[in-house]
């Protein structure tokens, strides 16, 4: 209770000594327009500084008890040299856990993307409720390996960069930071995608349930090694059900 009183007093004193408070006092004494404009500039700088300090404190609070990011996605596929498998933290798992923890501290994260001749750039922006924000940007070329089509290559890279920009900006790492080998994943081809879509449409299969069954976020990211499994389940599907 005593600590709360000290905090209230400190907050009140800060507000009373702010440029805005001093400006009001000066206006009551007949301050001219030039002085008013200077006070407004001071107030803007004061608010920006307060917002920056609030962001720093909020991020410090966030890091005191950071969320543990477990690898929730297991990838297994065949390659020309044998079989590869690894675990990684999916974008959904990373963002859900981090955003929940950030929100409790008055912070939020968002992303923007930009394409250029150098590839695709993803910028993660974490903003505090008072307005201060910080960003980090990563750039990479679309991952066209493994038989991906253009959309798959772009989407794969964007998801990868979104995941790592928020981890970099928060200073977190997944539990046993993954060594994705993301570029080695071979996805279904456009022709295979068309085949799957034909089955889904002709059978009236619920696409959401089908993706859940295949453990994939989109049809485009179905591993090539699972194509036969996908077709078999769709052949056996009755109505909206998936085997």
N, C-alpha and C positions, 0 to 999 in steps of 0.2 A: 504494500500500500504506500509506504514511504517512497519507494522507487518511482511509483506512478506519479506522485505529487511532484517529485523532482523533474520528471519528464514533462509534466504539464507546465511547470514554471519555466523550464528551459524553452519549450515551444512558444509560450506566450511572449517571453523576452525576445526571442528571435523574430517573431512576427511584429512586435512593437518597434524593433530596430531595423526593420526591412526598409528598402528604398520606398516602397509603396506607403508605408506608415509615415515615413518622414515627409513624403510628398504631400500627403493629406494635411499634415501640420503646416507645411510651407504654403499650400494653397489657401489655408484658412488665414494666413498672414498676408495674402495678396501677391503670390508668386507670379512672375511674368511667364510668357509662353516659352521663351528660350530655356529657362530653368526647368519648366515642366517637361520639355522634350528630353533634357539631359537626365532627369529623374526616370523617365520612361525607359531610356536606354539602360540605366543602372538597374532598373527593376527586371528587365529582360535577362541581363547578365546574372543577376542574383537568382532568378528562378531557374536558369539553366544550370548554375552551379549547384543549387539545392537538388535538382533532379539528378545530376550526375552523382552526387554523394548518396542519394537515395538508391540509385541503381547499384552502386558499389556495395552498399550495405545489404541490399536484397540478394545480390549474387553471393555475398559472403554467407548469408543465412542459408541460401540454397546449397552451398558446398559443405556446410556443416553436417548435413544429413542427406547426401545425394542418393538418388534412386539407383538401384543395382540393375544394370541392363544385361539380362541373360540372353544367350543365343537361343532363339526359339524356332529357328528354321534349319532343317537338315537337308542338304543338297547331295544327291548321289547320281552320278551319271558315268557313262562309258566314254572313253576317249580312244584315240588311235593307239595309245600306249598301254591301255588297260582301263582301270576304273578309278575315279576320283570322288571323294566325298569329304564334306566339311560342314561345320555348323556356323551360322552367322545370325546376327540380330536383324530381324526384318525392320523395314522403315516404320511400319505401323507400331511395332513394339517399342522402338526407340522413341518415337515422337509421343506416343501415349503416356509413357512413364515420365519422360522429361517434362512435357508440358503440364502434367498434373502437379509435379513438384515445383515447377516455375510459377504456376498460377498461385500456389499457396504463398509465394513470396512477392506477389504483385508484378510478375514478369510474364511475358508471352513471346512465342516464337513464330516467325512466318518466313516464307521463302519467295524469291523471285528468280526467274531464269532468263537467260539471254543467249542467243546464238550468234556466232560470228565465224569468220574463216578459221579461227583457231580452235573452234569446237563449241561446246555448250558450257556456259558459266552459271553456277548456282550460288546465290547469295542468301545466307541465313541472317535474319535480323531479329535480335532479342530486344524487346522494348519494355521499359518500366511504366507503370501507370502515370507517373509524373511527366512522361514524355522523353526521357533520355533513352537512347538506344545505341547498340553497338552491332557491328556486322563483320562477317568474314566471308570470303568468296573463294571458291575452288573451281578450276576449269579443267575439262578433259574432253577428249575426242569421243564421238559416239562409238560405242563398243560394237563393232560390226562382226566380231569373230563368232565362231560357232554357228554360222548359218542364219544369223538374225536378219530380219528385214529392217528397213530404215526406221520404222516406228519403234520396233523392239530395241534397236541399238540406241536410239535417243532416250527412250523411257528407262532403259536399264541404267544408263549413265546418270540421268537426272536423279533416280532413286538413290543410287550410290552416293552422289555428291550431297544430296539432302541429308542423308544419314551422317556423313562425315563432317559436314559443316556445323551441324548442331552439336555434335560431340566435341568438335574443336572449340567452338565458342563457349561451351559450358565447362570445358576442361575435363570432360568425362571420357571414359573408355568402356567398351563392353566387357563383361566378365570374360577373361581370357580373350583379349582383343583379337577379333577374327582376322585371319589371313585369307580373305575371301577367295582369291583366285577367280574373281568374278568373270574376268574375261574368258575363262575356259568353259563356261557353261554354254552348251549347245541347245538352242531352242528350236521349236518346230518351224518349218519353212512356211512360206505363204500358201503353198499348195496344201500342206497338211492342215494349216489353219482353216482353209476353205472347206476341206473335208469334214473337219470337226463342226464347223458352223452349219454345214448342210445337214449333218446328223441332228444337231440341236434343234434346227428349225423344223425338219421333217418329223421329228419325234415329239416336238413340243416340250423339250427338256428345260427344266428350270436352270438357267445359267449360273445363278448364285450358288445353288446346291451342288452343281457340277464342279465349279471352281473350288468349293470347300472340300469336295471329295478328292479332287486332284491336288489339294494343298497349294494352290497357286492364286495369285492376286488378279491376274488377267489371263485370257486365253492365249495371248501372245507370249506369255512367259512359261508356258508348259514346256518342260524339258523334252528334247527330241527323244530321249531314252524312254519317256513315258507315253509316247504317241500311241503305241499299240494298246497300252492299258486304257487310254482314253477312248479309243475307237471301240474296244471290246465292251467297255461299260456302256457306251452310247448304243451299240447294237442291241445290248440286252435290256436297255431302258424301256420301261413301260409308262407312257405318259410323261409326267414330270419327275418320276423317280429315277434314280441313278443307282446302278448295282454297286 
